[in-house]
Amino acid sequence: MNIRRLLLDVDKAVERPSVLEIAEVIEKVPGVDGANITVNDIDAETIGMEITVEGEHIDYSALEEAITKVGAALHSVDEVVVGNRTVEHVPRSR
């Protein structure tokens, strides 16, 4: 399966790893062409992040392993884009 984009909900401890350390291990995952890490929640012990990863044939298993090995926790996969082209989300009107 050609995974082209993943939107991940990830938490880390306040102290370690740093956001830069997480970015560094994500960048090395096979298939990753780019990533965006946005901090969206900070409390006394943890920092919540939204991580968008894009590329061609992203190795999800290697990505998951890299994130957990560096000391962060992958909570959920909130978006997956697969196939030969990227299909953007179109909000529904109700």
Residue pairs with C-beta under 8 A, 6 or more apart in sequence:
1 82
2 56
2 57
2 82
2 83
2 84
3 31
3 55
3 57
3 58
3 60
3 80
3 81
3 82
4 54
4 55
4 56
4 58
4 81
4 82
4 83
4 86
5 52
5 53
5 54
5 79
5 80
5 81
5 86
6 51
6 52
6 53
6 58
6 60
6 63
6 77
6 79
6 80
6 81
7 50
7 51
7 52
7 77
7 78
7 79
7 80
8 50
8 51
8 52
8 53
8 67
8 74
8 76
8 77
8 78
9 48
9 49
9 50
9 74
9 75
9 76
9 77
9 78
10 22
10 48
10 49
10 50
10 51
10 67
10 72
10 73
10 74
10 75
11 46
11 47
11 48
11 49
11 72
11 73
11 75
12 19
12 22
12 46
12 47
12 49
12 71
12 72
12 73
13 45
13 46
13 47
13 71
14 42
14 44
14 45
14 46
14 47
16 71
17 70
17 71
17 72
19 37
19 39
19 47
19 49
21 70
22 37
22 49
22 51
22 67
22 70
22 72
23 35
23 37
25 66
25 67
25 69
25 70
26 32
26 35
26 37
26 51
26 53
26 63
26 66
26 67
27 35
28 66
29 53
29 58
29 59
29 62
29 63
29 66
30 57
30 58
30 59
30 62
31 55
31 56
31 57
31 58
31 59
32 53
32 54
32 55
32 58
32 63
33 54
33 55
33 56
34 53
34 54
34 55
35 51
35 52
35 53
35 54
36 51
36 52
37 49
37 50
37 51
38 49
38 50
38 51
38 52
39 47
39 48
39 49
40 48
40 49
40 50
41 47
41 48
42 48
49 72
50 78
53 63
64 74
67 73
67 74
68 74
79 89
81 87
